Amino acid sequence: MTVSAAALQAFRAALGPQGVSDDPDVLAPLLTDWRGVMTGRTPLLLRPSCTAEVAALVQIARAHHVPLVPQGGNTGLVQGGTPAEDGSEVLVSLQRMARIRALDADGFSMTAEAGVVLADVQTAAVAAGRMFPLSLGSEGSARIGGLVATNAGGVHVLRHGTMRALVLGLEAVLPDGQIFNDLAPLRKDNSGYDLKQLLIGSEGTLGIITAATLKLVPAPRARAVAWIGLESPANALRLLAHVRAASADQVSSFELMPRVGLDLVLQHIPGSRDPLPTPHPWAVLLETTCEQDVLTDALSHPSVADAVIAASQTQADALWRLRETLPEAERIDGRAAKHDIALPVGAVPAFLDAAAVAVEAILPGARVLAFGHLGDGNIHYNVRRPAAMGPARFVEHIPSLSAQVHDVVTRFGGSISAEHGIGRLKRAELARLADPAKLSAMRAIKAALDPLGLFNPGRIL
Ligand SMILES: Cc1cc2nc3c(=O)[nH]c(=O)nc-3n(C[C@H](O)[C@H](O)[C@H](O)COP(=O)(O)OP(=O)(O)OC[C@H]3O[C@@H](n4cnc5c(N)ncnc54)[C@H](O)[C@@H]3O)c2cc1C
């Protein structure tokens, strides 16, 4: 289906020359997804500058039956924010809506428009003596609307939760063109269904988010970062339980990395070095907001094979770099079948054993790289090709391999998407594996709120 000339003319008239573009140079970076797997087309880019303009463009889309794809920083990893290949969808970039509308340091809240970059929110919070605790590898590009729409997580979820726990209020334009205004920074609100929470994580399928009121926390008074060598993920979990108790639950990050992951970083990332003198099968990067002596005591636990505590900010940054550059090192090493999965925290070690057996059975010699936010039960379970297999043949195996991994995840009571969402990439797997009652309720909600099916069609459902 093509978008009619009348619809395009109406969009141009409503948004003015600043608010639209069909310049190929402007469009190019917005049409290919972050991983470079798909490139879409759009007849016109819409760039509204305020909520009223978003509402106006939604009314035009309704009148002309035009599907809309909202986009923030285009860092999403499930192909949800790039338009379809056939040019039938109009891309709506929220990047011009980049104002911080209010910051209340005493009330620990900030209202930011959808196009504000996460790093700018963090900086504004620090300038006010506060912290916005969402932190992730894409924070220099990802924007508030996208982060809310995907219920983003990151490295501080263990302590502060995902976006669901960090959004106090929301403003969005619904598919019927109404502006849902719920920006008040309420800590309690039991007045019926929570539409705000429904929109969080809806990936643009139920509303276009235009602003959010975010929860701030006090700036931490201390920070201690350690790199710990261990024998096994089971030992890592024992340590996590111990440090949480010993520090009065001040663990903000607990990141697991296997030796094979550290080796990839040492091989591909210039300037990186092993923080410990001898190799260990597993490592944990631990960050707490307790004083260093509390951490030193906690690390005398028998599950620790060896450990080093950063003595300076520079050393702490160097330890974090080992974790943060792992995806880049992996990318340099070649294509992998990637799975962003969540499990009950205590089930992670048994899952890793069972999944390794399943992967070996379906693709002998395949190399597993499982790492991530162990404290949240969120593992990035990536599988690289067997050494003897060419990349093209490996790509053919990815769908059956992923189905196998997802089956094991489901058997252990886990989720096939911990933090990246469903988008288009995991839609078929969600339909295959989700609880039928949940799926039919989701379809009913989508049909009720977006009966014309114009908001990010084909994503999630
Ligand atoms: C290097 C790297 C590291 C990452 N690390 C993490 C991580 O640790 N944790 C994590 O959770 N994610 C991570 N991600 C994924 C990604 O950054 C997040 O999903 C982020 O929330 C996407 O924000 P964005 O502004 O780029 O959204 P986009 O990519 O532009 O959009 C993502 C989805 O949200 C929808 N959307 C965008 N804006 C709006 C809006 N205003 N209203 C309604 N729908 C909208 C889009 O249609 C799309 O479906 C990482 C990505 C990269 C590239």
PDBQT file of the ligand as one rigid body, heavy atoms in Angstrom, charges set to zero:
ROOT
HETATM    1  C1  LIG A 501      25.013  -0.476  22.352  1.00  0.00    +0.000 C 
HETATM    2  C2  LIG A 501      23.615  -0.724  22.842  1.00  0.00    +0.000 A 
HETATM    3  C3  LIG A 501      23.409  -1.117  24.158  1.00  0.00    +0.000 A 
HETATM    4  C4  LIG A 501      22.116  -1.341  24.629  1.00  0.00    +0.000 A 
HETATM    5  N1  LIG A 501      21.941  -1.719  25.921  1.00  0.00    +0.000 NA
HETATM    6  C5  LIG A 501      20.707  -1.882  26.393  1.00  0.00    +0.000 A 
HETATM    7  C6  LIG A 501      20.508  -2.247  27.761  1.00  0.00    +0.000 A 
HETATM    8  O1  LIG A 501      21.435  -2.458  28.522  1.00  0.00    +0.000 OA
HETATM    9  N2  LIG A 501      19.230  -2.349  28.205  1.00  0.00    +0.000 N 
HETATM   10  C7  LIG A 501      18.157  -2.120  27.385  1.00  0.00    +0.000 A 
HETATM   11  O2  LIG A 501      17.014  -2.210  27.844  1.00  0.00    +0.000 OA
HETATM   12  N3  LIG A 501      18.322  -1.818  26.077  1.00  0.00    +0.000 NA
HETATM   13  C8  LIG A 501      19.548  -1.687  25.562  1.00  0.00    +0.000 A 
HETATM   14  N4  LIG A 501      19.725  -1.363  24.251  1.00  0.00    +0.000 N 
HETATM   15  C9  LIG A 501      18.550  -1.238  23.372  1.00  0.00    +0.000 C 
HETATM   16  C10 LIG A 501      18.060   0.220  23.153  1.00  0.00    +0.000 C 
HETATM   17  O3  LIG A 501      19.024   1.168  23.417  1.00  0.00    +0.000 OA
HETATM   18  C11 LIG A 501      16.874   0.500  24.014  1.00  0.00    +0.000 C 
HETATM   19  O4  LIG A 501      15.838  -0.346  23.580  1.00  0.00    +0.000 OA
HETATM   20  C12 LIG A 501      16.354   1.946  23.957  1.00  0.00    +0.000 C 
HETATM   21  O5  LIG A 501      15.305   2.019  24.891  1.00  0.00    +0.000 OA
HETATM   22  C13 LIG A 501      15.828   2.404  22.619  1.00  0.00    +0.000 C 
HETATM   23  O6  LIG A 501      15.668   3.819  22.657  1.00  0.00    +0.000 OA
HETATM   24  P1  LIG A 501      15.595   4.656  21.290  1.00  0.00    +0.000 P 
HETATM   25  O7  LIG A 501      15.282   6.054  21.629  1.00  0.00    +0.000 OA
HETATM   26  O8  LIG A 501      16.815   4.436  20.493  1.00  0.00    +0.000 OA
HETATM   27  O9  LIG A 501      14.329   3.965  20.605  1.00  0.00    +0.000 OA
HETATM   28  P2  LIG A 501      14.130   3.539  19.083  1.00  0.00    +0.000 P 
HETATM   29  O10 LIG A 501      15.139   2.528  18.683  1.00  0.00    +0.000 OA
HETATM   30  O11 LIG A 501      14.020   4.726  18.238  1.00  0.00    +0.000 OA
HETATM   31  O12 LIG A 501      12.699   2.821  19.198  1.00  0.00    +0.000 OA
HETATM   32  C14 LIG A 501      12.538   1.643  19.927  1.00  0.00    +0.000 C 
HETATM   33  C15 LIG A 501      11.052   1.246  19.922  1.00  0.00    +0.000 C 
HETATM   34  O13 LIG A 501      10.291   2.225  20.606  1.00  0.00    +0.000 OA
HETATM   35  C16 LIG A 501       9.349   2.844  19.740  1.00  0.00    +0.000 C 
HETATM   36  N5  LIG A 501       9.358   4.269  20.055  1.00  0.00    +0.000 N 
HETATM   37  C17 LIG A 501      10.408   5.121  19.977  1.00  0.00    +0.000 A 
HETATM   38  N6  LIG A 501      10.044   6.344  20.402  1.00  0.00    +0.000 NA
HETATM   39  C18 LIG A 501       8.738   6.261  20.739  1.00  0.00    +0.000 A 
HETATM   40  C19 LIG A 501       7.782   7.194  21.231  1.00  0.00    +0.000 A 
HETATM   41  N7  LIG A 501       8.098   8.470  21.469  1.00  0.00    +0.000 N 
HETATM   42  N8  LIG A 501       6.522   6.768  21.466  1.00  0.00    +0.000 NA
HETATM   43  C20 LIG A 501       6.169   5.486  21.230  1.00  0.00    +0.000 A 
HETATM   44  N9  LIG A 501       7.026   4.567  20.746  1.00  0.00    +0.000 NA
HETATM   45  C21 LIG A 501       8.295   4.949  20.512  1.00  0.00    +0.000 A 
HETATM   46  C22 LIG A 501       9.817   2.527  18.341  1.00  0.00    +0.000 C 
HETATM   47  O14 LIG A 501       8.750   2.508  17.413  1.00  0.00    +0.000 OA
HETATM   48  C23 LIG A 501      10.453   1.163  18.536  1.00  0.00    +0.000 C 
HETATM   49  O15 LIG A 501       9.462   0.178  18.515  1.00  0.00    +0.000 OA
HETATM   50  C24 LIG A 501      21.013  -1.172  23.752  1.00  0.00    +0.000 A 
HETATM   51  C25 LIG A 501      21.229  -0.780  22.426  1.00  0.00    +0.000 A 
HETATM   52  C26 LIG A 501      22.506  -0.571  21.979  1.00  0.00    +0.000 A 
HETATM   53  C27 LIG A 501      22.679  -0.142  20.547  1.00  0.00    +0.000 C 
ENDROOT
TORSDOF 0
